[in-house]
């Protein structure tokens, strides 16, 4: 029984690692119509710069576009209704899985 529990914990840790730490997608640069093809290495897509959100009265998950936005709202804005189980993770069924 203990072996099964340990095995499940290892599988969950591996899945979490793969979800959060594996490299993201690779984008290919477009080639101009008059350019000659080259063997240039594809470039890695960089993450978007930090967005600046502001408290504007939105309080529900249906008003949010991302997990980052919802997290900003529950940490910085009053009267939000996005963390029903009060664990600090907003919009768990929509944005922050």
C-alpha positions in Angstrom: 0.0 0.0 0.0 2.8 2.4 0.9 4.5 1.6 -2.4 1.4 2.6 -4.3 1.1 5.9 -2.4 4.8 6.7 -3.1 4.3 5.8 -6.8 1.3 8.2 -7.0 3.2 11.0 -5.3 6.1 10.5 -7.8 3.7 10.6 -10.7 2.1 13.7 -9.5 5.4 15.5 -8.9 6.6 14.5 -12.4 3.4 15.8 -14.0 3.7 19.1 -12.1 7.3 19.4 -13.2 6.4 18.8 -16.8 3.6 21.3 -16.6 5.5 24.2 -15.1 9.2 23.7 -16.1 9.4 22.2 -19.6 10.5 24.6 -22.3 7.7 26.4 -24.1 6.9 26.3 -27.8 9.4 27.4 -30.5 8.4 30.0 -33.1 9.8 30.3 -36.6 10.7 33.7 -38.0 8.7 34.6 -41.1 10.8 34.8 -44.4 10.3 37.8 -46.6 9.0 37.1 -50.1 12.3 38.1 -51.8 14.6 36.6 -49.3 16.6 33.5 -50.0 16.0 30.6 -47.6 18.6 30.0 -44.9 19.2 27.4 -42.3 18.7 29.9 -39.4 17.9 28.3 -36.1 14.4 28.9 -34.8 14.0 31.5 -32.1 12.4 30.8 -28.8 9.2 32.7 -28.0 9.8 34.9 -25.0 7.2 35.4 -22.3 5.1 38.5 -22.4 6.4 41.3 -20.2 4.5 41.8 -17.0 1.2 43.4 -17.6 0.0 46.3 -15.5 -3.4 45.6 -14.1 -5.5 48.0 -12.1 -8.5 47.7 -9.8 -11.4 48.7 -12.0 -14.4 47.1 -10.1 -14.3 43.6 -11.7 -14.9 41.0 -9.0 -15.7 37.7 -10.8 -13.7 35.1 -12.7 -15.9 35.6 -15.8 -14.5 39.1 -16.0 -10.8 37.9 -16.0 -8.7 37.0 -19.0 -5.9 35.1 -17.3 -4.7 33.6 -14.1 -2.2 36.4 -13.6 -5.0 39.0 -13.9 -7.2 37.1 -11.4 -4.3 36.7 -9.0 -3.5 40.5 -9.2 -7.2 41.3 -8.4 -7.5 39.0 -5.3 -4.2 40.3 -3.9 -4.7 44.0 -4.6 -8.4 44.8 -5.1 -11.2 44.9 -2.5 -14.4 42.8 -2.6 -13.3 40.2 -5.1 -15.3 36.9 -5.4 -12.8 34.7 -7.1 -11.4 32.4 -4.3 -14.3 30.4 -3.0 -12.2 28.0 -1.0 -9.9 30.8 0.4 -6.7 29.0 -0.6 -5.2 32.0 -2.3 -5.6 30.5 -5.9 -8.4 32.4 -7.8 -10.6 31.0 -10.6 -9.3 27.4 -10.2 -11.9 26.0 -12.5 -11.4 28.6 -15.3 -7.9 30.2 -15.4 -5.7 28.9 -12.6 -5.8 25.1 -12.9 
